[in-house]
Amino acid sequence: MPELVLASTSAYRRALLDRLGVAYRAVAPRVDERAVEPTGVPAEQVVLALARAKAEEVAGRCPGALVLGSDQAIEVDGEILGKPGTAARAVEQLVRLAGRAHRIVTAVVLVRPDGTAATHVDVHRMTMRPLGRDALARYVEADRPLDCAGAYKIEARGVALFSAVEGSDFTAVVGMPMMAVARMLEEAGVRVV
Protein backbone atom coordinates (compact mmCIF):
# COMPACT_ATOMS: atom_id res chain seq x y z
CA MET A 1 0.00 0.00 0.00
CA PRO A 2 1.35 3.46 -0.83
CA GLU A 3 2.29 5.88 1.90
CA LEU A 4 -0.38 8.41 2.85
CA VAL A 5 0.77 12.03 3.05
CA LEU A 6 -1.29 14.94 4.32
CA ALA A 7 -0.33 18.07 2.37
CA SER A 8 -0.80 20.24 5.44
CA THR A 9 0.71 20.88 8.83
CA SER A 10 -2.58 22.29 10.17
CA ALA A 11 -3.24 21.02 13.67
CA TYR A 12 -6.96 20.98 12.84
CA ARG A 13 -6.55 18.78 9.76
CA ARG A 14 -4.08 16.47 11.51
CA ALA A 15 -6.53 16.00 14.40
CA LEU A 16 -9.30 15.15 11.94
CA LEU A 17 -7.18 12.64 10.01
CA ASP A 18 -6.02 11.11 13.31
CA ARG A 19 -9.66 10.10 13.92
CA LEU A 20 -9.37 7.48 11.18
CA GLY A 21 -6.42 5.75 12.84
CA VAL A 22 -4.47 5.47 9.58
CA ALA A 23 -0.72 5.95 9.32
CA TYR A 24 0.32 9.13 7.52
CA ARG A 25 2.86 11.90 7.63
CA ALA A 26 2.20 15.60 7.32
CA VAL A 27 4.21 17.65 4.84
CA ALA A 28 3.88 21.41 4.44
CA PRO A 29 2.99 22.32 0.86
CA ARG A 30 5.24 24.90 -0.78
CA VAL A 31 2.47 26.77 -2.55
CA ASP A 32 2.11 30.52 -2.93
CA GLU A 33 -1.66 30.56 -2.47
CA ARG A 34 -2.02 34.11 -3.76
CA ALA A 35 -0.23 33.14 -6.98
CA VAL A 36 -2.39 30.10 -7.72
CA GLU A 37 -5.71 31.34 -6.34
CA PRO A 38 -8.17 31.96 -9.18
CA THR A 39 -10.02 35.26 -9.08
CA GLY A 40 -13.54 36.12 -10.13
CA VAL A 41 -14.82 32.58 -9.63
CA PRO A 42 -17.08 31.00 -7.00
CA ALA A 43 -15.57 29.92 -3.68
CA GLU A 44 -15.99 26.26 -4.70
CA GLN A 45 -13.54 26.75 -7.58
CA VAL A 46 -11.10 28.71 -5.42
CA VAL A 47 -10.82 26.10 -2.66
CA LEU A 48 -10.69 23.23 -5.14
CA ALA A 49 -7.85 24.90 -7.06
CA LEU A 50 -5.91 25.55 -3.86
CA ALA A 51 -6.47 22.04 -2.46
CA ARG A 52 -5.32 20.58 -5.78
CA ALA A 53 -2.24 22.82 -5.92
CA LYS A 54 -1.21 21.79 -2.40
CA ALA A 55 -1.73 18.07 -3.06
CA GLU A 56 0.05 18.14 -6.42
CA GLU A 57 3.03 20.10 -5.09
CA VAL A 58 3.56 17.64 -2.23
CA ALA A 59 2.96 14.67 -4.56
CA GLY A 60 5.83 15.95 -6.69
CA ARG A 61 8.12 15.63 -3.66
CA CYS A 62 6.64 12.31 -2.48
CA PRO A 63 6.56 10.02 -5.53
CA GLY A 64 4.47 6.89 -5.12
CA ALA A 65 2.42 8.34 -2.25
CA LEU A 66 -1.27 9.06 -1.85
CA VAL A 67 -1.39 12.79 -1.10
CA LEU A 68 -4.34 14.49 0.55
CA GLY A 69 -4.76 18.26 0.18
CA SER A 70 -7.50 20.50 1.50
CA ASP A 71 -8.52 24.14 1.54
CA GLN A 72 -11.35 26.13 3.06
CA ALA A 73 -12.95 29.53 2.59
CA ILE A 74 -15.65 31.60 4.22
CA GLU A 75 -17.85 33.42 1.72
CA VAL A 76 -20.16 36.30 2.58
CA ASP A 77 -21.74 38.66 0.06
CA GLY A 78 -19.68 37.00 -2.69
CA GLU A 79 -16.41 37.88 -0.92
CA ILE A 80 -13.99 35.35 0.51
CA LEU A 81 -12.77 36.10 4.03
CA GLY A 82 -9.28 34.96 4.93
CA LYS A 83 -7.64 34.19 8.23
CA PRO A 84 -7.79 37.34 10.35
CA GLY A 85 -4.27 37.16 11.80
CA THR A 86 -5.00 39.73 14.54
CA ALA A 87 -7.63 40.03 17.26
CA ALA A 88 -8.88 43.33 15.84
CA ARG A 89 -9.42 41.84 12.37
CA ALA A 90 -11.07 38.77 13.94
CA VAL A 91 -13.60 40.96 15.73
CA GLU A 92 -14.28 42.91 12.51
CA GLN A 93 -14.93 39.67 10.58
CA LEU A 94 -17.30 38.44 13.28
CA VAL A 95 -19.14 41.77 13.40
CA ARG A 96 -19.69 41.42 9.66
CA LEU A 97 -21.02 37.85 10.07
CA ALA A 98 -23.16 38.47 13.17
CA GLY A 99 -26.90 38.03 12.75
CA ARG A 100 -26.68 36.64 9.24
CA ALA A 101 -25.82 33.61 7.14
CA HIS A 102 -22.61 32.86 5.29
CA ARG A 103 -21.11 29.87 3.52
CA ILE A 104 -18.12 27.79 4.52
CA VAL A 105 -16.71 25.94 1.53
CA THR A 106 -14.19 23.13 2.00
CA ALA A 107 -12.43 21.13 -0.71
CA VAL A 108 -10.36 17.98 -0.48
CA VAL A 109 -8.21 16.41 -3.21
CA LEU A 110 -6.55 12.99 -3.07
CA VAL A 111 -3.75 12.60 -5.62
CA ARG A 112 -2.97 8.96 -6.35
CA PRO A 113 0.51 7.63 -7.21
CA ASP A 114 -0.43 7.53 -10.91
CA GLY A 115 -1.23 11.26 -10.83
CA THR A 116 -5.01 10.92 -11.06
CA ALA A 117 -7.06 12.66 -8.42
CA ALA A 118 -10.32 12.29 -6.55
CA THR A 119 -12.02 15.50 -5.44
CA HIS A 120 -14.83 16.59 -3.17
CA VAL A 121 -16.28 20.00 -2.28
CA ASP A 122 -18.45 20.49 0.78
CA VAL A 123 -20.64 23.54 1.44
CA HIS A 124 -22.25 24.47 4.74
CA ARG A 125 -24.63 27.35 5.40
CA MET A 126 -23.75 28.91 8.73
CA THR A 127 -26.15 31.25 10.54
CA MET A 128 -24.57 33.34 13.25
CA ARG A 129 -26.52 34.74 16.18
CA PRO A 130 -26.93 38.54 16.32
CA LEU A 131 -24.19 39.28 18.85
CA GLY A 132 -22.70 42.64 19.74
CA ARG A 133 -19.09 43.75 19.39
CA ASP A 134 -18.36 43.28 23.13
CA ALA A 135 -19.55 39.66 23.10
CA LEU A 136 -17.57 38.97 19.93
CA ALA A 137 -14.43 40.54 21.40
CA ARG A 138 -14.82 38.33 24.51
CA TYR A 139 -15.17 35.32 22.22
CA VAL A 140 -12.00 36.23 20.28
CA GLU A 141 -10.08 36.65 23.54
CA ALA A 142 -11.27 33.22 24.74
CA ASP A 143 -10.76 31.10 21.58
CA ARG A 144 -8.01 33.09 19.79
CA PRO A 145 -9.29 32.10 16.30
CA LEU A 146 -6.66 34.20 14.53
CA ASP A 147 -5.61 31.34 12.22
CA CYS A 148 -9.17 30.37 11.27
CA ALA A 149 -11.04 31.57 8.20
CA GLY A 150 -14.06 33.47 9.43
CA ALA A 151 -12.47 34.05 12.85
CA TYR A 152 -14.23 31.24 14.70
CA LYS A 153 -13.53 27.76 16.00
CA ILE A 154 -16.80 25.91 15.93
CA GLU A 155 -15.13 22.92 17.59
CA ALA A 156 -14.51 25.09 20.66
CA ARG A 157 -16.45 28.02 22.16
CA GLY A 158 -17.28 29.24 18.68
CA VAL A 159 -20.23 26.87 18.58
CA ALA A 160 -22.04 29.36 20.86
CA LEU A 161 -21.90 31.98 18.10
CA PHE A 162 -24.32 30.07 15.86
CA SER A 163 -28.05 29.51 15.70
CA ALA A 164 -27.95 27.06 12.77
CA VAL A 165 -25.54 24.98 10.70
CA GLU A 166 -26.80 23.36 7.52
CA GLY A 167 -24.71 20.78 5.67
CA SER A 168 -23.92 17.12 5.41
CA ASP A 169 -20.55 16.61 7.15
CA PHE A 170 -19.83 18.69 10.25
CA THR A 171 -16.12 17.84 10.12
CA ALA A 172 -15.84 19.94 6.96
CA VAL A 173 -16.59 23.02 9.06
CA VAL A 174 -13.59 22.18 11.26
CA GLY A 175 -11.26 21.81 8.25
CA MET A 176 -11.73 18.64 6.20
CA PRO A 177 -14.84 16.61 5.21
CA MET A 178 -13.94 13.30 6.83
CA MET A 179 -16.83 11.25 5.43
CA ALA A 180 -15.60 12.09 1.92
CA VAL A 181 -11.97 11.53 2.95
CA ALA A 182 -12.79 8.08 4.36
CA ARG A 183 -14.58 7.12 1.14
CA MET A 184 -11.76 8.46 -1.06
CA LEU A 185 -9.11 6.62 0.96
CA GLU A 186 -11.02 3.34 0.84
CA GLU A 187 -11.46 3.70 -2.92
CA ALA A 188 -7.66 4.14 -3.13
CA GLY A 189 -7.08 0.97 -1.11
CA VAL A 190 -6.57 2.38 2.40
CA ARG A 191 -8.56 0.48 5.02
CA VAL A 192 -10.26 2.88 7.41
CA VAL A 193 -12.77 0.48 9.02
Secondary structure, 3 states (H helix, E strand, C coil): CCCEEECCCCHHHHHHHHCCCCCCEECCCCCCHHHHCCCCCCHHHHHHHHHHHHHHHHHHHCCCCEEEEEEEEEEECCEEECCCCCHHHHHHHHHHHCCCEEEEEEEEEEECCCCCEEEEEEEEEEEECCCCHHHHHHHHHHHCCCCCHHHCCCCCHHHHHEEEEECCCCHHHHCCCHHHHHHHHHHCCCCCC
